[in-house]
């Protein structure tokens, strides 16, 4: 349970439970509507729906009532802490229109879990995950016609929490704003939904470090990566392969988790991804791929460290089968080349199908738009998980 603290006198505090409730949601939707875009021409994150969700918080009053209102610009004091000290966080999730016409969110409780962890790291106020998720469900229901009538497009959902206290002091903010905006999206990369990408790997740039915030979805983690991303593009690559440590451990690909499908040093067929050691973001797609692969039971599945030396040796010995990134925005993205120490390393992903990357993409897409698979979860013996089977936008909460 999360509480806000209000200082009463020198040695006493009063704790006030301050969660907002979806039952208190006030809906004043837009009365003028924008034209819906053609799903085939969408550029990621550039078109927004007619409405947004907002909830204000202060240390003295706690959370106010949630509102669904017309999308509008925010009015913030120029000294707001989010501007100066990056006290803000966000999430990324999607709503899909299934072939049966129903709208579903993909594993949204995992996003809510991660958002609460990020809020704690950023010293921003906690909230009830189920109440926020129900508010998001209602927002998507209001905007249901913005969910593309297409299996190759979706409605991207961006919950955001920012510090709004007008103070230049570096401290925990006493005011905050939670808001959610929606954007219909197509493929994340301009090259298409499943075309291979090239990477630039250089140890002079580091995305995250031990004891830092790399395992949280804070805006500062992303803004600080743009400089390296620009250099990668100048060198003819599309994304950065982030390395860590003296041994050049492979960590993430741009804003995606990374997977390597290979024959490992012991001659085993293995799907490997870096472990969650504090510098890796615990991606929802990452977790889903690991769970699917373990359910299939066809090859070894490992969360382990992989260095560039491991990869180059495996390439020389023809042990690499596929390499791909995974995340909410792109789902699964094959990798075909890595520029490392001035040399282009060819990754034979596309020559091998890519059978495994395609299988993951197809399986996840079937779940998202067809709800065709019961999701097996260690915490649920029936093998169902909300956001897969049962979390329907047009229905009530589970």
N, C-alpha and C positions, 0 to 999 in steps of 0.2 A: 504494500500500500504506500502511496506517495502522499506527502503532506507538504503544505507550505508553512513557513515559520513567520510569525508576526511577533516582533520584540515588544514586550510589555514593560518590563523594567530590568534592572541590571542583571538579575540572576534567574529570571523567569521567562518562559516562553509559553505561548498558547498555540496548539496545533489545530489547524482548521482543514478538514477534509474538503477538497476543492475540485473534484472531478466534474467536468461538464457531462450532461446526460443527453443522449440522442432523443429522448422523449421531449426535451425542451427545445428541440430544433425549430427555428423560425424560418419559414420558406417564403421569401419575397422574390420570385424569379423575374428574369428579364421579360419585358413586354415587346421588345423589338428583337428580331432574330437575324443572325448572319446566314448567308448562303452556305450550305454544306459543301465541302470540297470534294472533288473526284478522288477516290481512294488511290487510284493509280498514279496520281501526280503529287502525292504528299511528300514534303520535305520534313524530316524529323524535327519536332519541337518548334514549328514556326506558326502553326494555326491553333487557335484556342477557342473553346466553346463559349457559350453565352453567359454561363454562370460560374460562380466560385463558392467555396465554403470558407468561412472565417470564424475564428474563436479567439477572443482576446483574454489575456491573463495579466494579473498584477499580484504582487506579494500581499498587498493589503486586502484585496477582494477575492483572490483566487480566480478561477475560470468563470468567464461570463457565459451567457447562452450562445450556442452555435447558430450561425446564420447561413442560409443559402441565399445569395444575392447576385445581381448582375456583375459580371466581370468588370473590374475597374482598377485604375491605378491606385497604389497605396500612398497614403499621406503620412510621412515619417519625419521626425525631427532630424536635422543633419548630424546631430551628435549620437544618433542611435547606435548602440553597441554592435549591431550586426554589420554596420558600415565600416567601423574602425578596427574591430578585433575579431571579425568573422565568427561571432557567436550565433551560429545558424547551422541548420542541418536540413536534409531532405530525404525523401524516399522515392523510389521509382517502381511502379507496378502497372499492370495492364488489365483492361476489361476486353473480353472477346465476344463477338457475336457468333454463336454456334450455328452449325448447319440446321439445327432444329429451331432457330430463331431466338433461343434463350441467350441472355448475356451473363457471362461468368467472369469472376475474378480468379486469377491463378494464385493459389496459396497465399492469400493476403495476410493471414495471421503471422507468417514468417516476417513479412515486411513490418508489421506492427511491433513485433518483438525487437527487431533490429532498430526501429525508430526510437523505442524507449531506451535502449542501450546508448544510442547516439545522444539522446537528450541528456542523459546522466553525465556523459563525457563532456558535453558542452555547457554544463550547469544550467540547463534550461528546464522549465517545469515539466513534471511528469503528467501523465493523463491515463485514463482508462482505455486500454487498447480496443476492447470490444465496443465501447461507446464511439470512439473515433471511426472504427470500421463501419459501424452502422450508419454514421453520418455520411461517410464516403459512399456507402451503398445507395443512400437516398439521393445524393448528388448525382451519381451515375444514372439513377432512375429518372431524375428530372431531365438529364441530358442524353437519354437513351437513343435518340435519333442521331446523335453524334457518333455513336459506336458504328464504325464502318460496316456496311453490308458486304463484307469481303473476308475471305479466310487468309488473305495476305496483308491485312491491315488491322489495326486495333485502336483502342482509346487508351492513351498513356495517361496515367494518374500520378500527379506530382504533389504529395503532401510535403509541406515545408513548415519549419518552426524557426523563428528568428527572434533575437533579443531586440527590444525596441526602447529600452530605457535611454532617455536623453542625457547621457553622462559620458565624459571622457575618462572616467576612472576605470581601470582594468579590474573588474570584479564580476561576481555573479549578478546578472541583470534582475531588476525588480519588476520589469514589464516585458511581455512577450506577445507575439502574434503567431497563431497557427493558422495556416490557410492551405487550401487544396485547389489546384487548377487542373484542367483537363485539356488534352491535345490529341486529336486524331493523328496517327502516325502510320507510315509505311516502313520500308527498310531503313535501318539506321545508317548504313553506308551508302554513299551515292552510287557505288559500283553495283549495288543490287543486294538482294537478300541472302544469297549463298555463294557469292563470288569470293575467291580467296584474297587475303590481304597480305601485305608485306610489312615487316617489322624492322625497327632500328633498335639495336641493343648496345648501350654504352653505359658503363658503370659510373660515369661522372655525374649522372643524374639518379636520384633515389626517390621513389614515390613515398615510401614509409619506412619507419625504423622501429626497433624494439622500444617499448615504453611510450610510443607515440599514439597516433589516432588512426592508423591505417585500417583498423578493423571496424571503424565507424563511418557512417555516410555523412561526413561533414564537408561543407562547400570548400573549405580551405584545402582539403586534400586534392580537389579537382582543379581549382584555380591555379595552384602552384605547378600543375603539370602541363599547362598550356605552352609554356616556353619550350620545353623539351619536345612537345608534340609538333610545334612549329618547325623546329630544327629537323625532326624526322621527315616532315613533308618536304623540306628544302632538299633533303638527301634522296628524295624519290620514294620514301616509305609512307605508309598510311597510318601506322600506329607505333607507339613505343613499347618495346619489351622491357619491362622494369626489372633491373638486376639489384641484388643486395649482397653485401659482404665482400670480403677479399676473394672468396671462391666464386663470385658471380652467380649466386643462386638466382634461378628464374622465379619470379613472383607473379606478376600480373601482366596482362596485355592491354595497354590503354586503360580503359575502365572495365575490363572483363577479367574473369577468372580464366586460368589456362589449364588445358588438359593435353597430356602426351600419351599417345597410344603406341606402344613399342614392344620390342622384345628386350627385356631388361638385362642387367649384367649377369643374372643367373639363368638366362635362357627362357624366362617365363614370359608369356604373353600378358601384358600389364597395361592398365589404364591408370595413369598417375597424375596427381595434381598437388601443388604445394599445400602443406598443412596450415591449419588455422593457428598460427603462433603469435598473433598480435599484429602482424603487418599485412595480413591478407583479409580482404573484405569477405565475410561469410555470405556469399551470394545465394539467392533463392534458386536460381537455375543451376548453380554449382551443386547445391545439396540435392536437387532433383535428379541430376545426372548420376551422381554417386549412388543414390538410392535405386535408380533404375538398373544401373550396371550390377549392383550387388544382388538385386532380385533376379536378374538373368542368370548369374552364376556361371558365366561362360569363360571368364578370364579373371586374373588377379586385379583387384581394385585397391589402390594405395593412395594415402595422403602422405607424401614423402618429399624430402628435399631433392631438387634436381638442379645441377649446376650446368653452366655452359660447357664445361669440359665433358660432363656426362653426355650432353646432347651431341657435341661434335664427334666424340668417339663413336657414338651409336650411329651417326650419319655415315661415318667412314666405314663402318662395318655393316651397313645396310640393315640396321635393326629398327629404324624409325618407320612406322606405318602412317600415322596421322598426327597432326597437331592442330588444335582449334581453341578458340576463345568461346566463352559462354557468359551470357548476361541477359537481363530483362530486355534491354533495348534491341539486341540483335538475335537473341536466343542462342544460336550456334553459328560460329563464323570460322571457316577453315583458314589455315595459315599456309602459305606457299614459299615464303622467303624470309630470311633473317639477315640483315646487314650487321656484321659483328667484326670488330677490329679490321675494318676496311675490306672484308671479304663477304660475298653473298653466299649464304648457306641455303641450298635448295632443300626444302621440306617436301617429301613426296606425298603430300596429303591427297592431292587431286588424282595422282596416278593410282592411288589405292581406293578409288571410288568417288569421294571418300565414303567408304561403307559405314563406318561407325558413326562419324559425324552426321551423316544423312539419316541414319537410324535414330539417333537421339533427336534430331530435328523433327522427324516425322512422328515419333512417339509423343514428344512434348506438344506438337501441334494438334495431334489427335485428342490429347487430353484437354487442351485449351478450347478447341472449337467443336469437339464432338463428345467430350466428357466420356471417353470410351474405356477408361481404365480405372479400377479401384486403386487408390494410392495406399501402398503398404507403409505403415508407420509403426515404429516400435512402441509408441504410446497409445496405439489404438488397435485392438485385436481384430476388429472388423475390417481393417484395411481401408478405411475411408478417412479423408481429411478435408476439412472445410476449405473452400476455394477450389476444390477439384470436383468432388461430388457434393452437391448440396448448397453451395454458396451461390445462389441465384440472385441477380440484381432485382428481378421483378417479384421476388418473394420476400417474406419477412426474415429477420435474423434467425439463425439456427437455434 
